[in-house]
Amino acid sequence: MHRVLVAVFLGLTPWLAQAADSITVYNWNDYIAPQVLEDFTRDTGIAVDYHTFTTAEELDKALNSGDAIDVAVPSHNQLPALISAGRIRPLDFSQLPNSRHLDKQLLSKLAAVDPQNRHAVPYLWGAVGLAINTPKAEAAYGGPLPDSWSLLFDPQQSARLASCGISVLDAADEGLSLLLNYQGRSLARSAPSRIQRAGKILDALRPNLRYVDSERYIDDLAKGNLCLSMAWVGDALAAAQAGQPVRFVVPQEGSVLFIDNLVIPATSSQPALAHRFIDYLMQPKVIAQVTSETLYPNGNADSAQFIEAALLEQPGLYPDQETKRGLFPLDVLPEKHTEMRNQVWQHFRQGS
Ligand code: N2P
């Protein structure tokens, strides 16, 4: 009896292995509705080996490692380097019928970093801003707060807030772009020596910060353990939804936008299944569910009807016209400046 069972089991294994289609997906932390992954597997029979990363460097490392990855989610400013290094493949739009729902304005912005939109389709996007726990921050600051990045970048102001907890995203391009913009300059047009000087300013702020991290702050904001964070919009709105008096503010100096994209890495061993996953996410109803849960705007022009009105009108989620005027897409850093950026940021992140 035992022997027969073993034989049946061995006989079945190769068949099972073939039937169990599976793809490997790399996405940012807190950037999906988990139900969507379950529904995808139920509807298609394709299992998802789902991994998350918290920084752009982590994703770059995974994409450079040679590991088979079927779908990844780089930000728009990472695309030129990924395309020129041959790390991502052109998409086959005949396998992506739902791409007809994509927002044309967003696609034309993306064409600046992915000519003719050949390699990437927008997933979620959003603004970087300040998440402020107003009662805590005002108490520590000693009065009303200016609507300015000075709360973070002016060491005297951030010193006043240090006691109630400040955090900064572990995102070099965002952090340096915002600081240089605050100084009336631009990261993309800064020589390495300028980037190095910006690093010194960041280092001087470092003692006022609890940490530089893009994941820990989500929980800490939602528990009231921080009063000021450089934040990605959805992470800040999540704290408000959790019941904290946290506002998401795009300060008067303006801020940066990111557009995160679905791409198929060159290492994918299942490009047909990867296309099915991407197409699944472009269904208006599915991506609406992702926006409703993550609180990030999406790149789909037909999804609004599936998002609750209260959420669509929530200040901050989809920026209003006036806020939009002060938002510019993160610049692409020239390749020859990336080493200085990495060096400066690593020093700042570690705080030593
Ligand atoms: C959400 C991650 C936002 C991604 N936690 C920013 N590119």
Residues whose N, C-alpha, C, O or C-beta is under 5 A from the ligand:
A	BS01	N2P	W28 N29 D30 Y31 S75 S214 W232 F258 D260
